[in-house]
Amino acid sequence: MEKIALVVGSSGITGSNVAMKLIDKGWTTYGLARNPKTDFENLHPITADLLDTQNLNNALAELRPTHLFITTWMRRETEAENIEVNSLMLRNLFDVLSAKKSVQHVALVTGLKHYLGPFEAYAEAGTLPVTPVREEQPRLDIENFYYAQEDEVFAAAARDGFSWSIHRPHTVIGYAIGNMMNMGTTLAVYASICKETGRHFHFPGSEAQWNGLSDVTDARILAEHLIWASTTDAAKNEAFNVSNGDVFRWNWLWYKLAEWFGIEGQGFDGTLRPLEPILADDQHLWREIAVKYQLKEPDLSRLASAWHTDLDLGRPIEVMTDMSKSRKFGFNLYQDTRDSFFDLFQQLRNEKYIP
């Protein structure tokens, strides 16, 4: 039977990468977003608002997808609001598709906040787990919109009879413009500013992150993982961590990133140096850099998401994932983390987003 994919959140890092992989593998692929990409060859864009049921009904009226890849979420001021809005988006989507009886599998992307708690809980006592984190670790006794998203998937699966998979990446490194959580591009912009101005390329995070073990998730690995789980019987109705498969310490990788840009890296010196205030006043500077080097995006806020990078690199403990479950079920792809960053930097340079 023909595989018809609906990628929800197709304009983001994860969504755009999974859409490209699906197309490469011969799937008929639709990409849903409020502002979908229209420059992907063979991707069928769908403009829709997941909070507007009538709009969603109209947008999906002629579509009978066999596989859903849910890669989107909305951020609100409080976790209670996050739970409300993100639950509603999924509930609306499943309700609209329910009568079609076409969906065979739903793959939902969440992340390591499943184990760490929401953004504001990272540093709270009692929310920091033993690492590496493992899928069998129980939910935290704390409000978390990831749990609410999972529960919407479980309820719809029980009602409509489809299988599911939950995917928990660490920080996703990959190509996307305008994404609200984009460490790779944020660091590329920071390094480019440091190179242009002669500023120090200071590590912005904590001592625990500087010296501790870590890992990240290449968007290309995550895309392969989503497709693998949705087409592998043994992997269905399971939750999986997903990362590159290697581990590193920032006290090694930071200097590798600096070397790629031809600048000198400065390590943790006992002081947190968050990027958000550092980049806050650089909007005008970035516009000047964009004009000088004829870059495509003069708006710094479209490229850098310093708040998210600060949260990830400012954690008070080392954070890494255990991939044993995926390996046991047959997923064996691997990605060198250096190349995750270097490939992204080169693409940003080739596409004229950094000098």
Secondary structure, 3 states (H helix, E strand, C coil): CCCEEEEECCCCHHHHHHHHHHHHCCCEEEEEECCCCCCCCCEEEEECCCCCHHHHHHHCCCCCCCEEEECCCCCCCCHHHHHHHHHHHHHHHHHHHHCCCCCCEEEEECCCHHHHCCHHHCCCCCCCCCCCECCCCCCCCCCCHHHHHHHHHHHHHHHHCCEEEEEEECCEECCCCCCCCCHHHHHHHHHHHHHHHCCCEECCCCHHHHHCEECCEEHHHHHHHHHHHHHCHHHCCEEEEECCCCCEEHHHHHHHHHHHHCCCEECCCCCCCCHHHHHCCCHHHHHHHHHHHCCCCCCHHHCCCHHHHHHHHCCCCCECECCHHHHHHCCCCCCCHHHHHHHHHHHHHHCCCCC
